Amino acid sequence: MAERFERHKQAWTPDEIQKLHTLAKKGMALKAIAKALTRSEESVKVRAKGDNLSIAKLR
């Protein structure tokens, strides 16, 4: 069963965006970034794509 996130459709804060950029640049996997930000993998993927970030899919 997939994890449920209570933050459904909440706006990204500037701190979360900065953390996303930092973790993506370190080469962290999508699943690890999503867990660190307590957001769904899909949410992280969409935000990263919008910010032109590349994220490792699996590691």
C-alpha positions, 0 to 999 in steps of 0.5 A: 500500500502506498504512503498517504500524504496529508499535504495534498495540493499544498503550495511549495514553500521557498525552503522546500524549493531550496531543499529540493534543488540542494538534494537534486544537485547532490544526486539523491534519488526521487524516492529519497527526496520525496521522503525528505520533503514529505511529498509524493514522488509525483509532486517532486517530479512535477516541481523538479521538471518545472524548475528544470532539475534532473533527478535520479529515478532509482538508486 
